[in-house]
Amino acid sequence: METSFLNYDQIATEYNQRYPSSQNWERGQALLSVAAQLRAKTVLEVGSGTGFWLNLLHSTVPNLFGLDYSMGMLEQAKRQPAPLKLLRGSAIQLPYRDNTFDFIYCVDAIHHFGNHRQFIAEAFRILKPNGALAVIGHDPHEGTSNWYIYDYFNGVYDTDLRRYPAGRSVIKFMEAEGYQSVSVQTIEHILNVHVGEAVLRDPFLRKSATSQLALLTDEEYFSGIRRIEKVIANAAASHEKIMFSSDIQVKMHLGHKLGVANAVGLATHLPRWAVPGETTEISELFSQ
Ligand SMILES: C[S@@+](CC[C@H](N)C(=O)[O-])C[C@H]1O[C@@H](n2cnc3c(N)ncnc32)[C@H](O)[C@@H]1O
């Protein structure tokens, strides 16, 4: 694996296959809920990809903005039914004026941004007072997720440890950049178990389905596939069941840019996600 940056133009046309219409995504519910609590009128997704999440917000948010580095992904996003204001640009140099957005979020994208802290700082700059940033995704640094892809494809887990910020770092960066009432919550639990050769039909096992596999050379990818096929064959020969599980906790880190009045009295109208008792407050997290 020579690089850990993926050009999403290569996989843009296939990307939406990961969102079958039959599935109800709890990440979408969390986004809707935060947007409603913030009474957000102007929302930006950074690393907006094909615009899937922005489109979900269409019913409640009048002004939806998406920023992405990949022209291919932006082309796909243009096809969403929701009118999206799309821009090509970099997450660490956001091309927007100070104090522009009520709500900024990224989903499964911060690990691509290279400089996590700079993105969090840039988001703070362009948030309006009383706005909030949500960073959504899984955290390979935490022992709670278990994804069979990590077991069968050499180097993928280590690459993810390098690319993804640990949840604690996201919190530290948010606090250092001035966000208040920073909280973390599990918003979705992805649990799929494939038995035996059914795993070979897992859409997430296609090379173009995730950056984890797309970053591999063909040789690295196919040697992982062969490893999987071998354990399936061995299990069949000994009449055993072999299971491949994707058991992933999706977290949302949420930080608020308080207005002048709130900065003194703290937290009068914070979203449900930030209410003490319902979320893990930072002080608890560091005392664990
Ligand atoms: C895994 S996709 C997630 C897309 C979308 N958020 C979703 O959940 O469907 C990551 C996206 O981040 C974009 N991206 C990667 N690096 C970026 C950067 N530095 N600035 C802006 N977008 C970037 C990619 O082009 C890609 O569309």
The ligand as a Tripos MOL2 file, in Angstrom:
@<TRIPOS>MOLECULE
LIG
   27    29     1     0     0
SMALL
NO_CHARGES

@<TRIPOS>ATOM
      1 C1        -16.2770    7.8290    2.2180 C.3       1 LIG1
      2 S1        -16.7420    9.2270    1.2410 S.3       1 LIG1
      3 C2        -18.1140    9.8240    2.2080 C.3       1 LIG1
      4 C3        -19.1050   10.5670    1.3740 C.3       1 LIG1
      5 C4        -20.3730   10.9730    2.1260 C.3       1 LIG1
      6 N1        -20.0690   11.7650    3.2800 N.3       1 LIG1
      7 C5        -21.1230    9.7400    2.5600 C.2       1 LIG1
      8 O1        -21.0960    9.4140    3.7610 O.co2     1 LIG1
      9 O2        -21.7360    9.0980    1.6990 O.co2     1 LIG1
     10 C6        -15.5000   10.4330    1.5990 C.3       1 LIG1
     11 C7        -15.6450   11.7040    0.7580 C.3       1 LIG1
     12 O3        -14.7000   12.6700    1.2130 O.3       1 LIG1
     13 C8        -14.1630   13.3500    0.0710 C.3       1 LIG1
     14 N2        -12.8700   13.9340    0.4410 N.ar      1 LIG1
     15 C9        -11.7190   13.2890    0.6720 C.ar      1 LIG1
     16 N3        -10.7520   14.1540    1.0090 N.ar      1 LIG1
     17 C10       -11.3190   15.3850    0.9900 C.ar      1 LIG1
     18 C11       -10.8240   16.6820    1.2760 C.ar      1 LIG1
     19 N4         -9.5660   16.8780    1.6730 N.pl3     1 LIG1
     20 N5        -11.6780   17.7200    1.1550 N.ar      1 LIG1
     21 C12       -12.9700   17.5240    0.7800 C.ar      1 LIG1
     22 N6        -13.4850   16.3090    0.5050 N.ar      1 LIG1
     23 C13       -12.6730   15.2550    0.6100 C.ar      1 LIG1
     24 C14       -14.0560   12.2520   -0.9680 C.3       1 LIG1
     25 O4        -13.9280   12.7710   -2.2850 O.3       1 LIG1
     26 C15       -15.3420   11.4860   -0.7280 C.3       1 LIG1
     27 O5        -16.3960   11.9730   -1.5070 O.3       1 LIG1
@<TRIPOS>BOND
     1     1     2 1
     2     2     3 1
     3     2    10 1
     4     3     4 1
     5     4     5 1
     6     5     6 1
     7     5     7 1
     8     7     8 2
     9     7     9 1
    10    10    11 1
    11    11    12 1
    12    11    26 1
    13    12    13 1
    14    13    14 1
    15    13    24 1
    16    14    15 ar
    17    14    23 ar
    18    15    16 ar
    19    16    17 ar
    20    17    18 ar
    21    17    23 ar
    22    18    19 1
    23    18    20 ar
    24    20    21 ar
    25    21    22 ar
    26    22    23 ar
    27    24    25 1
    28    24    26 1
    29    26    27 1
@<TRIPOS>SUBSTRUCTURE
     1 LIG1         1 GROUP 0 **** ****
